[in-house]
């Protein structure tokens, strides 16, 4: 199957590029990247002192089929997406040249959508980019995330406006016309938004209604059930303002709503330490906000930023965690390599995959207050140096916490344009581990140790 897919893709691209006389215009773009990672003491435990070192890669190709000036179809696929060198497609630790017959395909078509330009605005329909709004602090990582949706964008002078319907999950039936045991098992979201952009002023406002009727909304231990219907309302204003060389941007994400469980939930069924007198139908009341100021100097850009994600208030029956359900720090927010980027597994981000974000008694429970500052120095037209430092603490303290600090991190990096279409970047990072982060990771207080690492990447664009 994988060979057939590869041959089909190659033939499609070859035909598209070899027959320019066809009415449909085809534009192909993309990139191929190879990344290397090294992290020392990934468990934060000096008694184990475990390190990790590996390479991965990804080929990304986007193709736009332009039927006419007003109609196009866009597709995007990734090949060997973040696949680790020396590991085959089934996850076995053998080189890909010895890949097991019948291994899963390593090509993933993650986007396909139509774009239709009309006198009243632009319509995009299909599986497409999702989660981008205003600054990147609360955005999902659009390198990876795509959603089935219908999007409309209109414009009147300097004012943009639009609406979106998104289908995150459909669980009524896995196959059409096949009966199952799930009724009304959807996860949908509806957006309306408007923005103004002129000169040095850009502002926007987005309102969202999300409704999820899902099985096991939260990971509670069996035989408990957390089947529920969730209604979540969100308001997200943002701003980007310029005052000569100084720029200020910010965003607020306020969530409210309620969770209606199908059956009563016992007290403290969700997380520890501590206990919460959780109602059968708790309300959602969470706040996340971000602000950043920067200044463009003659050879450098300096900046300082602050982001706050509400944690769960101890003893509060309402859900106040801003980093749990729909809001919080997106994976597109990556100022610090270990705490918020791939080197540390996005420890502080909502979609983080590390041991610190995988459970409800971790970062989601405590929330995040992060302050950071840095500078980007242009050495010449092809080389720049980056320095950033940040400190992260909990937004809410809980009984039994050793401390409220996740850690203090310092990063030093470079970006080098080797030649046209070839870029190399590298970042070295050091994290002074906070006791709270180590406690969440299950490390004995006497064994807490710091972390350092390096990640680098070479990328070719076309």
Steps between C-alpha positions, in 0.01 A plus 500: 500500500781737589674442164175560311446826690854617426469417131161673479629818663810503279294454183257774599779746563684402182192540282409829668843648435556348157184629330497878539254531215219367716237750611568431868807673641693304761729651762714270713692612808638336811798420716718215620651523847729290718513570873729379776426495874709436811359534852691419818311386813161483331341355819629790720636230734876503572484143630401384150679760283332378182577673172340490156649558155339447160432640152170532318386636165199608296416570138207737449344572159213741432332509161250762380289412197374832360196426284444870426551836668221429747518126567783282631561177690787476748654177628784433742674182603786410732737210444697344788352763732730530804604139441810424703805380308566133564135432589267343246140604441370249756719644775752216503855609573644388168608698198228592253676298227401188693143619551253224578284399199154642534616787722273801518522764230744782564306748284221694667266729304403744773331778299271526202260787450336711231523878482220690324524876453163671462382863486402476867821340629715187516374152587732214598351155546679180603776389735715807562702706745343549841590688815665819368369826646691815588840443665631145528467462879178295494528353149525133431811397309385542140789285387287209618138590572230506233123483543201426278330837468313758295652848513374831370701822484365836384647849482358851511772762470751437779262273692515121468215278622404138474363179645606137534339165568741230621445127547755368751341161555204299373412201714139431402627220278838391380348405163197643319175307546652275766328489837707551815453583867591871483233766448573867441871433544635814335770757573423817302607863522355818351697824459416854402773762482589848382822697476645836401845544345642830382839666534635406845172385652368144482219385729258210492222329692397134474204333670459123519242246601629144536280204582627151572285199584777252569595180674764529773551877489758466779732209585342364820581149625249220426231412585423874514358654185554859389262502205373855471368781285722807504394848390787745481476869410811699419580864432844587362600862434854576378705803401825583319607864530803680361654816641806571287759232585287368790235230448249373754281196451264313726207263519237395752323165503203481735299178520171427667239229471402180676554124508196274538603151603284205403528362857602655835872528568649428845693770682866516389448249220712704262834596649732507797654640719215652694131450438234707332131487581427456133142564398307267272483785247799730564546832326804594289666827598855536367721790397818514293676817393823599324691822437831567328695820432791519255729769361687497170846644556766556236641145507271318740144439605446485878182381664330407825184291537264371766231234481261380769286185489253450784535188712241311701412680821531256789157415642317673212213304348514683167764409245752785482784325315592703193751247366268203482209491262481748215730785605848539637845522346499360149791307353561798274632685810870404518722770658696248715647180355447271801193644670296583188661333197589157362822463701296452819179364351304826545488468879283809556280478189144371482581237236828402664585133488739481798440328833439843654195582287355152449312489831250731667712540815780668307542828314129517410405491868745769609482732200795707375646846556794551263718806453774504238732748330745474213682655210555409134831639371572524126872430454471542123248440223528121537570440870304594813545414868215450747507522880195449724439432869177423681355393834181296539295457817161357591193719478335314789666343806371176648535346844802269497691680225873523566519834323327697226785507246522299179846634424720770352635450147771667293538435124763604246445438129602590146331511160727477195381540141766282340383575147177562314233259628732338758480601869671359809388580855620381841398567859677403823279511811550469876214455749549557872233255611236624743379276780139505381592363156707225660217416740255469210751270328519272805860586594616481862573850631858404588566382141380804304756606239521745210456429129695614196471417134556590138272495197601591147347485154596530136219583259469522123199688358369485143 
